[in-house]
Amino acid sequence: MVVVLSTLFLFLITVGNNPDRSVSAFSLPTFTTTIATSAVKGTPFLSPSSSSLQSWQSSLLKRTTSKRRRTKRDTIAVCMAGGFEWEDPTETFDQGVENPFKNPELLKKKDSDDNDDTMKIDPARLLGPRLNGVNLYLIGMMGTGKSSVGDIVARRMGTYKFLDTDAIIEKATGMSIPEIFEQEGEDGFRTVESQVLDSVHSYVRCVVSTGGGLVTKAQNWGKLQSGIVVWLDVDPETIMERIQGTDRPLLQTEDPLRTLKQLLEERYPKYSQADVRIEITSDMDEEAVASKIIFELHNHIDENPPAWKLAQEKAKSEGLDWVK
């Protein structure tokens, strides 16, 4: 079984200096990655060279730290509600950004003379402040466009990075997905996939494209639920048109369409638990799907406000003081 050390994945998601913010275009760092052989099981595993790992980890921590450090200029608002004091999270987390689709000013089009019917502000730019760093996880069957659409969403948001778990696996193992399936079987691949998710989910401000079968392992759901899960739902016939001629390991059967439908039926109970469901039709291109995701995410945030905001609204409705 291919065992991938979690430290190996850290460099793959440090793409802040990468102009296109995509793992698929991110080059490996200078420290070497060696394939060693396990004396216990006789199976290959990856290990970064120890000579350069320490210095690399030190520099990585400096670049990826996301903890907010208070300065003398920071002020802490203490609120009174129901006889107790607490720090008002609006001072830190609420940036005053609301759903742009419900703001007539932002929905106004540019001058018709410009022949440009886009909004004044891309709603995706206002999504980041409302998410407060929460990751977005794209799930769905193979061929639904998770990688291409996820990259578009991250680019449009501007403050989020795009990660593709399949791309990370291929870079980390040095093998293609079909090769891993051939050598290790589906169980071996799912183990590596879970290890990748385990490393990725601890980071923030990421749009993560996951493998179609990642949801089959119950342990993965706890990690996915640390963010917002978006299901890209495409009918099997459309998927087959998209992936025709590819070497998808699970579809190397006499009747690929039937196999695909069976896989969808097995995974449906998991997919249907997603926070947001995006039904994609054959006439929708990648940009249209990305726009629909952004629209639905803004609505999802409206319908699922954070607990502190609900507490604030409840206190006000009951006539309790909520003042600074």
Short mmCIF file of the C-alpha atoms (twelve columns), coordinates in Angstrom:
data_MODEL
# 
_entry.id   MODEL 
# 
loop_
_atom_site.group_PDB 
_atom_site.id 
_atom_site.type_symbol 
_atom_site.label_atom_id 
_atom_site.label_alt_id 
_atom_site.label_comp_id 
_atom_site.label_asym_id 
_atom_site.label_seq_id 
_atom_site.Cartn_x 
_atom_site.Cartn_y 
_atom_site.Cartn_z 
_atom_site.pdbx_PDB_model_num 
ATOM 1   C CA . MET A 1   0.000   0.000  0.000   1 
ATOM 2   C CA . VAL A 2   1.256   3.458  -0.810  1 
ATOM 3   C CA . VAL A 3   1.711   5.367  2.434   1 
ATOM 4   C CA . VAL A 4   2.038   9.113  2.006   1 
ATOM 5   C CA . LEU A 5   3.506   11.071 4.901   1 
ATOM 6   C CA . SER A 6   1.391   14.070 5.844   1 
ATOM 7   C CA . THR A 7   4.392   16.408 5.779   1 
ATOM 8   C CA . LEU A 8   4.768   15.757 2.073   1 
ATOM 9   C CA . PHE A 9   1.482   17.484 1.323   1 
ATOM 10  C CA . LEU A 10  2.230   20.707 3.152   1 
ATOM 11  C CA . PHE A 11  4.219   22.143 0.263   1 
ATOM 12  C CA . LEU A 12  1.454   21.374 -2.189  1 
ATOM 13  C CA . ILE A 13  -0.958  23.781 -0.563  1 
ATOM 14  C CA . THR A 14  1.510   26.604 -0.020  1 
ATOM 15  C CA . VAL A 15  0.602   28.327 -3.264  1 
ATOM 16  C CA . GLY A 16  0.439   31.899 -2.046  1 
ATOM 17  C CA . ASN A 17  3.352   32.874 -4.267  1 
ATOM 18  C CA . ASN A 18  1.966   30.976 -7.223  1 
ATOM 19  C CA . PRO A 19  0.306   33.523 -9.560  1 
ATOM 20  C CA . ASP A 20  -2.395  31.167 -10.789 1 
ATOM 21  C CA . ARG A 21  -3.015  29.804 -7.263  1 
ATOM 22  C CA . SER A 22  -3.419  26.263 -8.577  1 
ATOM 23  C CA . VAL A 23  -1.825  23.082 -7.267  1 
ATOM 24  C CA . SER A 24  -1.839  21.593 -10.745 1 
ATOM 25  C CA . ALA A 25  0.673   24.237 -11.839 1 
ATOM 26  C CA . PHE A 26  2.706   24.270 -8.618  1 
ATOM 27  C CA . SER A 27  6.223   22.894 -9.007  1 
ATOM 28  C CA . LEU A 28  7.868   20.620 -6.461  1 
ATOM 29  C CA . PRO A 29  10.220  22.263 -3.977  1 
ATOM 30  C CA . THR A 30  13.960  21.786 -4.242  1 
ATOM 31  C CA . PHE A 31  14.235  19.229 -1.460  1 
ATOM 32  C CA . THR A 32  14.292  15.706 -2.787  1 
ATOM 33  C CA . THR A 33  11.565  13.158 -2.357  1 
ATOM 34  C CA . THR A 34  12.805  9.602  -2.203  1 
ATOM 35  C CA . ILE A 35  10.920  6.375  -2.633  1 
ATOM 36  C CA . ALA A 36  11.978  3.975  0.117   1 
ATOM 37  C CA . THR A 37  10.950  0.408  0.693   1 
ATOM 38  C CA . SER A 38  9.267   -0.670 3.896   1 
ATOM 39  C CA . ALA A 39  11.196  -3.432 5.618   1 
ATOM 40  C CA . VAL A 40  8.008   -4.570 7.311   1 
ATOM 41  C CA . LYS A 41  5.511   -4.889 4.494   1 
ATOM 42  C CA . GLY A 42  7.734   -4.514 1.453   1 
ATOM 43  C CA . THR A 43  5.564   -1.735 0.098   1 
ATOM 44  C CA . PRO A 44  6.715   1.650  -1.238  1 
ATOM 45  C CA . PHE A 45  6.280   4.812  0.744   1 
ATOM 46  C CA . LEU A 46  7.381   8.416  0.320   1 
ATOM 47  C CA . SER A 47  9.729   10.253 2.632   1 
ATOM 48  C CA . PRO A 48  11.225  13.734 2.191   1 
ATOM 49  C CA . SER A 49  15.006  13.880 2.667   1 
ATOM 50  C CA . SER A 50  15.771  14.803 6.259   1 
ATOM 51  C CA . SER A 51  18.695  17.087 5.337   1 
ATOM 52  C CA . SER A 52  16.472  19.759 3.848   1 
ATOM 53  C CA . LEU A 53  13.167  19.023 5.550   1 
ATOM 54  C CA . GLN A 54  13.936  20.930 8.759   1 
ATOM 55  C CA . SER A 55  14.839  24.189 7.026   1 
ATOM 56  C CA . TRP A 56  11.875  23.806 4.651   1 
ATOM 57  C CA . GLN A 57  9.429   23.235 7.494   1 
ATOM 58  C CA . SER A 58  10.757  26.290 9.308   1 
ATOM 59  C CA . SER A 59  10.241  28.550 6.302   1 
ATOM 60  C CA . LEU A 60  6.843   26.975 5.591   1 
ATOM 61  C CA . LEU A 61  5.541   27.769 9.055   1 
ATOM 62  C CA . LYS A 62  6.490   31.406 8.604   1 
ATOM 63  C CA . ARG A 63  4.610   31.591 5.306   1 
ATOM 64  C CA . THR A 64  1.480   29.653 6.204   1 
ATOM 65  C CA . THR A 65  0.720   30.897 9.710   1 
ATOM 66  C CA . SER A 66  -2.818  32.193 9.698   1 
ATOM 67  C CA . LYS A 67  -3.287  33.125 13.327  1 
ATOM 68  C CA . ARG A 68  -4.343  36.694 13.850  1 
ATOM 69  C CA . ARG A 69  -2.003  38.616 16.143  1 
ATOM 70  C CA . ARG A 70  -3.432  41.546 17.997  1 
ATOM 71  C CA . THR A 71  -1.532  44.818 17.986  1 
ATOM 72  C CA . LYS A 72  -1.844  47.857 20.223  1 
ATOM 73  C CA . ARG A 73  -4.223  49.355 17.707  1 
ATOM 74  C CA . ASP A 74  -6.702  46.476 18.029  1 
ATOM 75  C CA . THR A 75  -9.753  47.140 20.138  1 
ATOM 76  C CA . ILE A 76  -11.920 44.544 21.834  1 
ATOM 77  C CA . ALA A 77  -15.601 45.343 22.047  1 
ATOM 78  C CA . VAL A 78  -17.200 44.045 25.241  1 
ATOM 79  C CA . CYS A 79  -20.960 43.589 24.968  1 
ATOM 80  C CA . MET A 80  -23.602 43.253 27.647  1 
ATOM 81  C CA . ALA A 81  -26.383 40.750 26.991  1 
ATOM 82  C CA . GLY A 82  -28.546 38.971 29.516  1 
ATOM 83  C CA . GLY A 83  -26.318 39.983 32.403  1 
ATOM 84  C CA . PHE A 84  -23.030 38.661 31.055  1 
ATOM 85  C CA . GLU A 85  -20.080 40.159 29.231  1 
ATOM 86  C CA . TRP A 86  -18.352 38.793 26.176  1 
ATOM 87  C CA . GLU A 87  -16.326 39.899 23.202  1 
ATOM 88  C CA . ASP A 88  -18.524 40.817 20.278  1 
ATOM 89  C CA . PRO A 89  -17.411 38.586 17.358  1 
ATOM 90  C CA . THR A 90  -18.682 41.173 14.896  1 
ATOM 91  C CA . GLU A 91  -15.581 43.200 15.680  1 
ATOM 92  C CA . THR A 92  -13.371 40.412 14.377  1 
ATOM 93  C CA . PHE A 93  -15.442 38.338 11.981  1 
ATOM 94  C CA . ASP A 94  -18.359 40.367 10.699  1 
ATOM 95  C CA . GLN A 95  -16.992 42.552 7.926   1 
ATOM 96  C CA . GLY A 96  -20.358 44.026 7.082   1 
ATOM 97  C CA . VAL A 97  -20.618 42.151 3.777   1 
ATOM 98  C CA . GLU A 98  -24.097 41.010 2.828   1 
ATOM 99  C CA . ASN A 99  -25.519 38.975 -0.034  1 
ATOM 100 C CA . PRO A 100 -24.724 41.009 -3.190  1 
ATOM 101 C CA . PHE A 101 -27.581 39.350 -5.065  1 
ATOM 102 C CA . LYS A 102 -29.975 41.091 -2.690  1 
ATOM 103 C CA . ASN A 103 -28.323 44.478 -3.161  1 
ATOM 104 C CA . PRO A 104 -29.880 46.373 -6.107  1 
ATOM 105 C CA . GLU A 105 -26.881 48.681 -6.399  1 
ATOM 106 C CA . LEU A 106 -24.437 45.839 -6.887  1 
ATOM 107 C CA . LEU A 107 -26.763 44.106 -9.323  1 
ATOM 108 C CA . LYS A 108 -26.889 47.115 -11.633 1 
ATOM 109 C CA . LYS A 109 -25.227 46.480 -14.943 1 
ATOM 110 C CA . LYS A 110 -22.534 48.623 -16.423 1 
ATOM 111 C CA . ASP A 111 -23.418 51.277 -18.995 1 
ATOM 112 C CA . SER A 112 -25.006 49.768 -22.051 1 
ATOM 113 C CA . ASP A 113 -22.589 51.756 -24.221 1 
ATOM 114 C CA . ASP A 114 -19.806 49.499 -22.975 1 
ATOM 115 C CA . ASN A 115 -21.576 46.415 -24.343 1 
ATOM 116 C CA . ASP A 116 -20.742 44.757 -21.030 1 
ATOM 117 C CA . ASP A 117 -23.544 43.197 -19.031 1 
ATOM 118 C CA . THR A 118 -21.445 42.182 -16.014 1 
ATOM 119 C CA . MET A 119 -22.085 43.351 -12.465 1 
ATOM 120 C CA . LYS A 120 -20.205 46.261 -10.965 1 
ATOM 121 C CA . ILE A 121 -18.627 43.828 -8.504  1 
ATOM 122 C CA . ASP A 122 -18.103 40.104 -8.983  1 
ATOM 123 C CA . PRO A 123 -20.195 38.444 -6.231  1 
ATOM 124 C CA . ALA A 124 -17.373 35.931 -5.825  1 
ATOM 125 C CA . ARG A 125 -15.147 38.686 -4.418  1 
ATOM 126 C CA . LEU A 126 -17.648 39.240 -1.627  1 
ATOM 127 C CA . LEU A 127 -17.914 35.544 -0.823  1 
ATOM 128 C CA . GLY A 128 -14.567 35.273 0.963   1 
ATOM 129 C CA . PRO A 129 -15.370 37.809 3.714   1 
ATOM 130 C CA . ARG A 130 -18.686 36.059 4.361   1 
ATOM 131 C CA . LEU A 131 -17.079 32.617 4.633   1 
ATOM 132 C CA . ASN A 132 -14.502 33.777 7.195   1 
ATOM 133 C CA . GLY A 133 -11.904 31.309 5.937   1 
ATOM 134 C CA . VAL A 134 -14.157 28.239 5.854   1 
ATOM 135 C CA . ASN A 135 -13.097 25.778 3.153   1 
ATOM 136 C CA . LEU A 136 -15.293 24.796 0.215   1 
ATOM 137 C CA . TYR A 137 -15.310 21.099 -0.715  1 
ATOM 138 C CA . LEU A 138 -16.583 20.073 -4.144  1 
ATOM 139 C CA . ILE A 139 -17.915 16.527 -4.328  1 
ATOM 140 C CA . GLY A 140 -19.610 14.587 -7.085  1 
ATOM 141 C CA . MET A 141 -19.076 11.863 -9.651  1 
ATOM 142 C CA . MET A 142 -16.140 11.747 -12.025 1 
ATOM 143 C CA . GLY A 143 -16.524 14.053 -15.021 1 
ATOM 144 C CA . THR A 144 -18.745 16.586 -13.262 1 
ATOM 145 C CA . GLY A 145 -16.147 19.342 -13.634 1 
ATOM 146 C CA . LYS A 146 -15.032 19.650 -10.013 1 
ATOM 147 C CA . SER A 147 -11.429 20.505 -10.897 1 
ATOM 148 C CA . SER A 148 -12.072 23.036 -13.659 1 
ATOM 149 C CA . VAL A 149 -15.009 24.697 -11.894 1 
ATOM 150 C CA . GLY A 150 -13.241 24.746 -8.534  1 
ATOM 151 C CA . ASP A 151 -10.275 26.530 -10.062 1 
ATOM 152 C CA . ILE A 152 -12.565 29.168 -11.588 1 
ATOM 153 C CA . VAL A 153 -14.365 29.753 -8.288  1 
ATOM 154 C CA . ALA A 154 -11.072 30.180 -6.398  1 
ATOM 155 C CA . ARG A 155 -9.691  32.581 -9.006  1 
ATOM 156 C CA . ARG A 156 -12.838 34.680 -8.955  1 
ATOM 157 C CA . MET A 157 -12.843 34.804 -5.166  1 
ATOM 158 C CA . GLY A 158 -9.269  36.046 -5.188  1 
ATOM 159 C CA . THR A 159 -8.520  35.262 -1.536  1 
ATOM 160 C CA . TYR A 160 -8.951  31.490 -1.775  1 
ATOM 161 C CA . LYS A 161 -6.537  28.864 -3.110  1 
ATOM 162 C CA . PHE A 162 -7.545  25.924 -5.265  1 
ATOM 163 C CA . LEU A 163 -6.542  22.359 -4.366  1 
ATOM 164 C CA . ASP A 164 -7.213  19.173 -6.304  1 
ATOM 165 C CA . THR A 165 -6.827  16.023 -4.202  1 
ATOM 166 C CA . ASP A 166 -6.245  13.853 -7.276  1 
ATOM 167 C CA . ALA A 167 -3.490  16.208 -8.491  1 
ATOM 168 C CA . ILE A 168 -1.876  16.128 -5.036  1 
ATOM 169 C CA . ILE A 169 -1.946  12.318 -5.012  1 
ATOM 170 C CA . GLU A 170 -0.322  12.103 -8.432  1 
ATOM 171 C CA . LYS A 171 2.422   14.569 -7.505  1 
ATOM 172 C CA . ALA A 172 3.065   12.917 -4.149  1 
ATOM 173 C CA . THR A 173 3.209   9.340  -5.460  1 
ATOM 174 C CA . GLY A 174 4.719   10.035 -8.864  1 
ATOM 175 C CA . MET A 175 2.022   7.849  -10.411 1 
ATOM 176 C CA . SER A 176 -1.185  8.500  -12.294 1 
ATOM 177 C CA . ILE A 177 -4.515  7.572  -10.728 1 
ATOM 178 C CA . PRO A 178 -4.964  4.566  -13.076 1 
ATOM 179 C CA . GLU A 179 -1.468  3.343  -12.160 1 
ATOM 180 C CA . ILE A 180 -2.249  3.528  -8.453  1 
ATOM 181 C CA . PHE A 181 -5.477  1.589  -9.006  1 
ATOM 182 C CA . GLU A 182 -3.578  -1.025 -11.002 1 
ATOM 183 C CA . GLN A 183 -0.794  -1.479 -8.439  1 
ATOM 184 C CA . GLU A 184 -2.613  -0.917 -5.162  1 
ATOM 185 C CA . GLY A 185 -6.282  -1.459 -5.991  1 
ATOM 186 C CA . GLU A 186 -9.134  0.819  -5.019  1 
ATOM 187 C CA . ASP A 187 -8.594  0.241  -1.292  1 
ATOM 188 C CA . GLY A 188 -5.000  1.411  -1.554  1 
ATOM 189 C CA . PHE A 189 -6.018  4.497  -3.479  1 
ATOM 190 C CA . ARG A 190 -8.762  5.374  -0.964  1 
ATOM 191 C CA . THR A 191 -6.235  5.138  1.872   1 
ATOM 192 C CA . VAL A 192 -3.922  7.623  0.174   1 
ATOM 193 C CA . GLU A 193 -6.912  9.831  -0.647  1 
ATOM 194 C CA . SER A 194 -7.935  9.913  3.012   1 
ATOM 195 C CA . GLN A 195 -4.398  10.850 4.049   1 
ATOM 196 C CA . VAL A 196 -4.425  13.749 1.600   1 
ATOM 197 C CA . LEU A 197 -7.773  14.993 2.909   1 
ATOM 198 C CA . ASP A 198 -6.477  14.660 6.463   1 
ATOM 199 C CA . SER A 199 -3.665  17.082 5.606   1 
ATOM 200 C CA . VAL A 200 -5.696  19.460 3.492   1 
ATOM 201 C CA . HIS A 201 -8.705  19.936 5.761   1 
ATOM 202 C CA . SER A 202 -6.629  21.568 8.519   1 
ATOM 203 C CA . TYR A 203 -5.982  24.578 6.276   1 
ATOM 204 C CA . VAL A 204 -8.289  27.496 5.611   1 
ATOM 205 C CA . ARG A 205 -9.372  29.594 2.632   1 
ATOM 206 C CA . CYS A 206 -9.257  26.734 0.129   1 
ATOM 207 C CA . VAL A 207 -11.538 25.491 -2.616  1 
ATOM 208 C CA . VAL A 208 -10.933 21.740 -2.645  1 
ATOM 209 C CA . SER A 209 -11.847 19.427 -5.505  1 
ATOM 210 C CA . THR A 210 -12.216 15.866 -4.223  1 
ATOM 211 C CA . GLY A 211 -12.276 12.489 -5.900  1 
ATOM 212 C CA . GLY A 212 -15.675 11.066 -6.764  1 
ATOM 213 C CA . GLY A 213 -15.363 8.157  -4.330  1 
ATOM 214 C CA . LEU A 214 -13.914 10.076 -1.408  1 
ATOM 215 C CA . VAL A 215 -17.334 10.118 0.240   1 
ATOM 216 C CA . THR A 216 -17.405 6.321  0.437   1 
ATOM 217 C CA . LYS A 217 -15.255 6.376  3.582   1 
ATOM 218 C CA . ALA A 218 -17.185 7.479  6.646   1 
ATOM 219 C CA . GLN A 219 -14.063 8.953  8.256   1 
ATOM 220 C CA . ASN A 220 -13.804 11.477 5.441   1 
ATOM 221 C CA . TRP A 221 -17.198 13.001 6.155   1 
ATOM 222 C CA . GLY A 222 -16.119 14.431 9.481   1 
ATOM 223 C CA . LYS A 223 -13.353 16.324 7.693   1 
ATOM 224 C CA . LEU A 224 -15.593 17.521 4.879   1 
ATOM 225 C CA . GLN A 225 -18.091 18.861 7.381   1 
ATOM 226 C CA . SER A 226 -15.453 21.201 8.776   1 
ATOM 227 C CA . GLY A 227 -16.237 23.280 5.683   1 
ATOM 228 C CA . ILE A 228 -19.114 23.780 3.251   1 
ATOM 229 C CA . VAL A 229 -19.766 20.802 0.979   1 
ATOM 230 C CA . VAL A 230 -20.966 21.494 -2.574  1 
ATOM 231 C CA . TRP A 231 -22.319 18.627 -4.681  1 
ATOM 232 C CA . LEU A 232 -21.991 18.967 -8.446  1 
ATOM 233 C CA . ASP A 233 -24.871 16.848 -9.711  1 
ATOM 234 C CA . VAL A 234 -24.704 15.768 -13.362 1 
ATOM 235 C CA . ASP A 235 -26.773 13.003 -14.948 1 
ATOM 236 C CA . PRO A 236 -24.839 9.849  -15.987 1 
ATOM 237 C CA . GLU A 237 -25.510 10.268 -19.704 1 
ATOM 238 C CA . THR A 238 -23.912 13.720 -19.731 1 
ATOM 239 C CA . ILE A 239 -20.962 12.423 -17.723 1 
ATOM 240 C CA . MET A 240 -20.377 9.633  -20.230 1 
ATOM 241 C CA . GLU A 241 -20.301 12.145 -23.072 1 
ATOM 242 C CA . ARG A 242 -17.670 14.156 -21.207 1 
ATOM 243 C CA . ILE A 243 -15.354 11.300 -20.232 1 
ATOM 244 C CA . GLN A 244 -15.696 9.137  -23.314 1 
ATOM 245 C CA . GLY A 245 -12.294 7.827  -24.356 1 
ATOM 246 C CA . THR A 246 -10.639 8.352  -20.967 1 
ATOM 247 C CA . ASP A 247 -9.082  5.636  -18.813 1 
ATOM 248 C CA . ARG A 248 -11.256 5.918  -15.709 1 
ATOM 249 C CA . PRO A 249 -10.296 2.836  -13.643 1 
ATOM 250 C CA . LEU A 250 -13.774 2.113  -12.282 1 
ATOM 251 C CA . LEU A 251 -15.386 2.235  -15.727 1 
ATOM 252 C CA . GLN A 252 -13.260 -0.423 -17.402 1 
ATOM 253 C CA . THR A 253 -16.281 -2.703 -17.720 1 
ATOM 254 C CA . GLU A 254 -18.452 -4.120 -20.488 1 
ATOM 255 C CA . ASP A 255 -21.146 -1.513 -19.840 1 
ATOM 256 C CA . PRO A 256 -19.522 1.705  -18.477 1 
ATOM 257 C CA . LEU A 257 -22.824 3.615  -18.362 1 
ATOM 258 C CA . ARG A 258 -24.484 0.946  -16.272 1 
ATOM 259 C CA . THR A 259 -21.467 0.864  -13.965 1 
ATOM 260 C CA . LEU A 260 -21.589 4.645  -13.638 1 
ATOM 261 C CA . LYS A 261 -25.264 4.549  -12.687 1 
ATOM 262 C CA . GLN A 262 -24.559 1.876  -10.075 1 
ATOM 263 C CA . LEU A 263 -21.759 3.967  -8.564  1 
ATOM 264 C CA . LEU A 264 -24.023 7.011  -8.440  1 
ATOM 265 C CA . GLU A 265 -26.753 4.987  -6.755  1 
ATOM 266 C CA . GLU A 266 -24.299 3.737  -4.126  1 
ATOM 267 C CA . ARG A 267 -22.910 7.206  -3.430  1 
ATOM 268 C CA . TYR A 268 -26.181 9.122  -3.596  1 
ATOM 269 C CA . PRO A 269 -26.922 8.828  0.168   1 
ATOM 270 C CA . LYS A 270 -23.616 10.600 0.837   1 
ATOM 271 C CA . TYR A 271 -23.827 13.145 -1.964  1 
ATOM 272 C CA . SER A 272 -27.320 14.144 -0.885  1 
ATOM 273 C CA . GLN A 273 -25.971 15.250 2.509   1 
ATOM 274 C CA . ALA A 274 -24.061 18.122 0.912   1 
ATOM 275 C CA . ASP A 275 -24.768 21.649 2.145   1 
ATOM 276 C CA . VAL A 276 -25.333 22.904 -1.396  1 
ATOM 277 C CA . ARG A 277 -26.529 20.943 -4.426  1 
ATOM 278 C CA . ILE A 278 -25.765 22.269 -7.900  1 
ATOM 279 C CA . GLU A 279 -27.791 20.585 -10.640 1 
ATOM 280 C CA . ILE A 280 -25.822 20.906 -13.867 1 
ATOM 281 C CA . THR A 281 -27.401 20.567 -17.290 1 
ATOM 282 C CA . SER A 282 -25.622 19.789 -20.548 1 
ATOM 283 C CA . ASP A 283 -25.968 23.367 -21.798 1 
ATOM 284 C CA . MET A 284 -24.074 24.894 -18.856 1 
ATOM 285 C CA . ASP A 285 -20.400 25.738 -19.351 1 
ATOM 286 C CA . GLU A 286 -17.814 25.951 -16.569 1 
ATOM 287 C CA . GLU A 287 -18.326 29.675 -15.977 1 
ATOM 288 C CA . ALA A 288 -22.081 29.192 -15.668 1 
ATOM 289 C CA . VAL A 289 -21.592 26.416 -13.121 1 
ATOM 290 C CA . ALA A 290 -19.124 28.545 -11.141 1 
ATOM 291 C CA . SER A 291 -21.592 31.451 -11.110 1 
ATOM 292 C CA . LYS A 292 -24.372 29.173 -9.893  1 
ATOM 293 C CA . ILE A 293 -22.149 27.876 -7.081  1 
ATOM 294 C CA . ILE A 294 -21.363 31.437 -5.985  1 
ATOM 295 C CA . PHE A 295 -25.046 32.386 -6.059  1 
ATOM 296 C CA . GLU A 296 -26.103 29.347 -4.029  1 
ATOM 297 C CA . LEU A 297 -23.304 29.816 -1.506  1 
ATOM 298 C CA . HIS A 298 -24.417 33.382 -0.776  1 
ATOM 299 C CA . ASN A 299 -27.946 32.096 -0.202  1 
ATOM 300 C CA . HIS A 300 -26.674 29.241 1.960   1 
ATOM 301 C CA . ILE A 301 -24.841 31.699 4.211   1 
ATOM 302 C CA . ASP A 302 -28.039 33.750 4.564   1 
ATOM 303 C CA . GLU A 303 -30.025 30.661 5.497   1 
ATOM 304 C CA . ASN A 304 -27.380 29.356 7.923   1 
ATOM 305 C CA . PRO A 305 -26.032 32.300 9.914   1 
ATOM 306 C CA . PRO A 306 -23.329 31.651 12.525  1 
ATOM 307 C CA . ALA A 307 -24.430 30.812 16.067  1 
ATOM 308 C CA . TRP A 308 -23.235 34.107 17.525  1 
ATOM 309 C CA . LYS A 309 -25.403 36.051 15.085  1 
ATOM 310 C CA . LEU A 310 -28.437 33.974 16.019  1 
ATOM 311 C CA . ALA A 311 -27.702 34.651 19.692  1 
ATOM 312 C CA . GLN A 312 -27.460 38.362 18.983  1 
ATOM 313 C CA . GLU A 313 -30.771 38.413 17.136  1 
ATOM 314 C CA . LYS A 314 -32.453 36.374 19.872  1 
ATOM 315 C CA . ALA A 315 -31.195 38.734 22.569  1 
ATOM 316 C CA . LYS A 316 -32.483 41.753 20.698  1 
ATOM 317 C CA . SER A 317 -35.859 40.128 20.064  1 
ATOM 318 C CA . GLU A 318 -36.213 39.465 23.789  1 
ATOM 319 C CA . GLY A 319 -35.392 43.061 24.637  1 
ATOM 320 C CA . LEU A 320 -31.987 42.334 26.133  1 
ATOM 321 C CA . ASP A 321 -29.268 44.941 25.895  1 
ATOM 322 C CA . TRP A 322 -26.641 44.352 23.237  1 
ATOM 323 C CA . VAL A 323 -24.574 47.485 23.433  1 
ATOM 324 C CA . LYS A 324 -20.900 48.317 23.599  1 
# 
